[in-house]
Amino acid sequence: MTSGTMTTLTASDGHKLDAYVVRPKGKPKGGLVILQEIFGLNSHMKHVGEEYAEAGYLCVVPAMFDRIEKNLIIGYTEFQAGRDAVGKLTEPQILADLAAATKAAAEGGPVIHMGYCWGGAIAYMAACKVDGVAAAVAYYGTRIIQYCETMLPRVPVQYHFGLLDRSIPQDAITKIKAAHPVGQFWSYEDADHGFTCNERPTYNAEAKALAKSRTLAFLDDVIS
């Protein structure tokens, strides 16, 4: 699988953040900003970038916790530490870093933001507020339920939810659908939160493969 390199991005407020960049072997189909869970830019998030670079995308995986602490990686069982880290970031800071990642990914063509958990929610935020974003893919973005009360996407968004995920119950999914009825929604009956991550006990290989196929089809539609 194609490996990437670390680089430094500069946000509009002067903040410098690391990013893992993976280039496809041929001409990129487009640019993909891959947004981390509440656990930081860890090995799994780098692997996601490598996986989608294999599918033809220039992938940029920004270290969204760099404003708090460089190289901050939080363990998969340390949920409160992850939530605390997210709570230290302001919306303007997040948007500035998303914009910097968008600029870097634009080298590959139209830019899509794709995120997981917290990353899924800020991918939604990017679809609402970041210029230069062509679309977004949100995997089990818990905080979307809060964001959809005050912001709505300006571009297409694809959503993926596990129906065993207690952090996003069915009524929350219904509320998001009501706020953004033109979104593309997919649910997976036997999938829990984090079902695409093979480093977590909730990993569901079958649901992950189906979700990935749907994601790639959505990306193709956006850039075609």
BALUMMI-333700 format. One line per field, with one value per residue (C-alpha): residue number from 0; chain; y, z, x. Coordinates in steps of 0.05 Angstrom, whole numbers. Each point is the difference from the previous one (the first is absolute). Layout:
N
num <- c(NUM	...)
chaine <- c(A	...)
yy <- c(Y	...)
zz <- c(Z	...)
xx <- c(X	...)
//
This chain:
224
num <- c(0	1	2	3	4	5	6	7	8	9	10	11	12	13	14	15	16	17	18	19	20	21	22	23	24	25	26	27	28	29	30	31	32	33	34	35	36	37	38	39	40	41	42	43	44	45	46	47	48	49	50	51	52	53	54	55	56	57	58	59	60	61	62	63	64	65	66	67	68	69	70	71	72	73	74	75	76	77	78	79	80	81	82	83	84	85	86	87	88	89	90	91	92	93	94	95	96	97	98	99	100	101	102	103	104	105	106	107	108	109	110	111	112	113	114	115	116	117	118	119	120	121	122	123	124	125	126	127	128	129	130	131	132	133	134	135	136	137	138	139	140	141	142	143	144	145	146	147	148	149	150	151	152	153	154	155	156	157	158	159	160	161	162	163	164	165	166	167	168	169	170	171	172	173	174	175	176	177	178	179	180	181	182	183	184	185	186	187	188	189	190	191	192	193	194	195	196	197	198	199	200	201	202	203	204	205	206	207	208	209	210	211	212	213	214	215	216	217	218	219	220	221	222	223)
chaine <- c(A	A	A	A	A	A	A	A	A	A	A	A	A	A	A	A	A	A	A	A	A	A	A	A	A	A	A	A	A	A	A	A	A	A	A	A	A	A	A	A	A	A	A	A	A	A	A	A	A	A	A	A	A	A	A	A	A	A	A	A	A	A	A	A	A	A	A	A	A	A	A	A	A	A	A	A	A	A	A	A	A	A	A	A	A	A	A	A	A	A	A	A	A	A	A	A	A	A	A	A	A	A	A	A	A	A	A	A	A	A	A	A	A	A	A	A	A	A	A	A	A	A	A	A	A	A	A	A	A	A	A	A	A	A	A	A	A	A	A	A	A	A	A	A	A	A	A	A	A	A	A	A	A	A	A	A	A	A	A	A	A	A	A	A	A	A	A	A	A	A	A	A	A	A	A	A	A	A	A	A	A	A	A	A	A	A	A	A	A	A	A	A	A	A	A	A	A	A	A	A	A	A	A	A	A	A	A	A	A	A	A	A	A	A	A	A	A	A	A	A	A	A	A	A)
yy <- c(0	70	35	74	55	52	72	67	41	73	25	70	21	-22	-66	-56	-71	-66	-41	-69	4	-61	6	-49	-35	35	65	14	-7	54	24	-33	31	-56	22	-35	-29	28	-41	42	-12	-72	-59	-18	69	-4	-68	29	52	-55	-41	56	21	-71	17	59	60	49	-7	52	-22	62	-4	36	-4	38	63	-36	-42	-24	-74	-10	-71	-25	-74	-31	-11	71	30	57	22	4	40	47	11	16	48	42	18	58	-1	55	-41	-63	37	32	-68	-32	57	-12	-75	17	44	-56	-53	45	-19	-65	31	9	-7	-45	-2	-68	-11	-51	12	72	4	-18	59	49	-27	21	68	6	-14	58	52	-13	28	-47	-63	-39	-51	-36	-71	-7	-66	-4	74	6	76	10	-3	66	33	-12	47	60	-18	-35	-30	40	-62	-74	-42	-75	-27	-69	-24	-65	-17	-30	67	26	67	13	-30	-6	64	38	-28	20	71	5	-26	52	55	-24	-40	2	-37	-71	-43	-72	-41	-68	-46	-40	58	41	64	-6	-59	18	-2	-68	21	5	-56	28	-13	-31	-20	-13	67	36	-30	18	71	8	-22	51	54	-12	2	66	29	-20	34	64	7	-25)
zz <- c(0	-16	60	13	29	54	-19	33	-17	19	20	-14	72	-5	37	-29	2	-23	-53	-29	-76	-44	-76	-48	-51	-61	-11	59	-10	52	69	64	69	51	69	64	56	71	7	-43	-64	17	-42	-19	-29	-40	-25	-24	-40	-31	-16	-37	-36	-28	-27	-37	47	26	74	54	72	45	73	28	72	-15	29	67	-2	-55	-15	49	-7	47	13	-25	71	22	-23	51	-18	-72	16	44	-58	-48	51	0	-74	-24	-64	-32	14	-29	-62	-11	3	-46	-50	2	-13	-57	-33	4	-27	-58	-36	-15	-29	31	75	43	76	32	74	55	68	17	-68	-31	35	-22	-71	6	25	-60	-47	33	9	-36	-70	-52	27	-54	47	66	27	74	36	66	13	70	5	-65	42	32	-62	-43	45	-21	-67	-63	-56	-63	-38	-4	62	9	70	30	66	39	29	63	14	65	-9	-62	13	-54	21	-10	-70	-14	23	-45	-59	14	1	-64	-40	-63	34	-18	62	12	63	19	45	32	6	61	9	-32	-44	-54	45	3	63	41	28	-38	-68	-50	-63	-41	18	-11	-70	-19	27	-38	-65	10	18	-63	-43	33	-11	-73	-8	32	-44	-65)
xx <- c(0	24	32	-2	44	-9	-5	-17	-62	-10	-69	-25	14	73	-8	43	-27	27	-34	11	-2	-8	4	-31	44	-31	-36	-46	-75	-10	23	-24	7	-5	-21	19	-41	8	63	47	40	17	23	-71	-15	64	-22	-66	39	42	-62	-34	64	0	-69	29	-7	51	-12	16	-10	9	21	-60	26	64	-29	-5	64	46	-4	-59	-24	-55	-15	-64	-26	15	-65	-3	70	-21	-62	42	48	-56	-30	63	-8	-43	-41	43	62	-31	-23	68	34	-53	12	75	-11	-48	53	51	-48	-22	65	-36	-63	-70	5	-44	4	-10	0	-13	-33	20	31	-67	-31	53	-5	-73	24	47	-59	-36	54	66	10	28	-34	-37	-33	7	-6	-18	11	-38	9	-30	2	-38	-63	23	28	-62	-39	42	33	-20	44	11	25	-19	11	-1	-14	16	-29	3	-68	33	33	-29	33	-42	-69	-53	-35	65	8	-72	14	61	-41	-53	52	34	-51	42	58	17	-11	24	-11	29	-40	56	49	20	39	69	-20	50	61	35	37	-64	-45	-59	32	-48	36	-62	-32	66	7	-71	8	66	-32	-55	50	42	-63	-19	69	-3	-67	26	61	-31)
//
